């Protein structure tokens, strides 16, 4: 108890000293000096009183972190406090590198399991495969543990070893496997290849803007061009790309436009954050027809690239409207190896538009954040004079419909049925055809229907869930008895046959199973290649590139 109080007092003293230093350094330049000083003094005095009088010992670190997170919740979701334990994961987001075993993991039957090993990773070299259950890690059982609990034991310095007790996914036999950790480099370009009827277009998937991703992109484009020196267009896939480093976004743009071109400018509260970012050096190809794929998960740096290509009429954007994140974050190193990631500016594309969709500076009365209303959105013009809008993401030049995931697909994935069937398939098939050629047929679908027949994949449709909510409300308002018979009739009408639901969603289910199965043999690269066979946005991009007149007409003023 005395040690706890003594530690807390030192902690409070440290807070007070930090506040005093902060005010000394920054206070003179701040118009809100008195307000900051008053509230900081209030915080410290409250903390001291809590420590002195609260009935139980308090945990200063936990309380302060809660206070910090609550304070940051009043700002935007991108301004965050990164603790010492979280720094390694944060750095992985910017570098794509970490020390570990090289696999994603999941929970199967309450134990840790290998989900998706990376190609040539330590787990693959040790002979582990997707579906293998990890019963123990260095002698400690994984039963009942969360993925977060266990992931820290899997990561570590390259060259160190971790010992697994494994239950084989095929045979069920248990064995001990020793895995030597390595530096894992997760490429920002997991797949690049040729597409089109005559393999005349380069397709490149860019998943995140990490360090040197532009070099990876150029390397892959060079490799494709060596295979087909006469490629006629490029499809740059930025779907599900959450963004990353702004410098890398500029470098990616620099592969397709000439040097010294303005890509993005940033404007902040302090003049030091007002910057212009321009391309440097010679492009990879400034004339080749270019299409960019986006969806609602394309954010930040992805939107810089898509927005710049659109503003300069350099490429055709295809897909769904992007996320709408026009905020720039900067990291500030804090005491005790912690980091503050803080929003310091907004970014603007070459036409001058900011594509931030949510206005965090003006919250609603209930604390929620509203979108920028259409009434205050501004029109801007591209280099050729086309009209583009700010305040809501990048609107594609060619819009494709959003495909909602059916409830049964959600159940098959969330309950690991698609994963388990792929394990069973891999057990019974030593080899399969190439990723580009592999396709499940009617017999495979029938096998799946038989396999899942005795498993619980029941679910409620959205209509059934809404009807249940309606019943709850009607009962509370004493209306239900009067409409009970109508409710029961409607309930019967909405009841669904599980097997018929499988048949109705056959195409979607086969695509899901194909992806799971191909991954077992050809890893992430093979899965992405196989998915291109049934990708409507890629098909649309090929269609545009196949028609030069259509491509040019989209980029010109109507």
DALINWO-V422765 format. One record per helix or strand of 3 or more residues. SS is the DSSP state (alpha for helix, beta for strand). FROM is the first residue (numbers start at 1). LEN is the number of residues. If there is no record, write none. Layout:
SS & FROM & LEN
SS & FROM & LEN
This chain:
alpha & 2 & 28
alpha & 33 & 21
alpha & 60 & 14
beta & 80 & 3
alpha & 84 & 12
beta & 97 & 4
beta & 103 & 6
beta & 111 & 7
alpha & 122 & 4
beta & 133 & 5
alpha & 147 & 8
beta & 161 & 7
beta & 174 & 7
beta & 182 & 4
beta & 191 & 5
beta & 201 & 5
alpha & 213 & 15
beta & 233 & 5
alpha & 246 & 8
beta & 262 & 7
alpha & 271 & 3
beta & 275 & 4
beta & 289 & 6
alpha & 301 & 11
beta & 316 & 4
beta & 327 & 7
alpha & 335 & 3
beta & 339 & 11
alpha & 374 & 3
beta & 379 & 3
beta & 387 & 3
alpha & 407 & 8
alpha & 417 & 12
alpha & 442 & 11
alpha & 462 & 15
alpha & 480 & 15
alpha & 498 & 7
alpha & 506 & 29
alpha & 536 & 11
alpha & 548 & 7
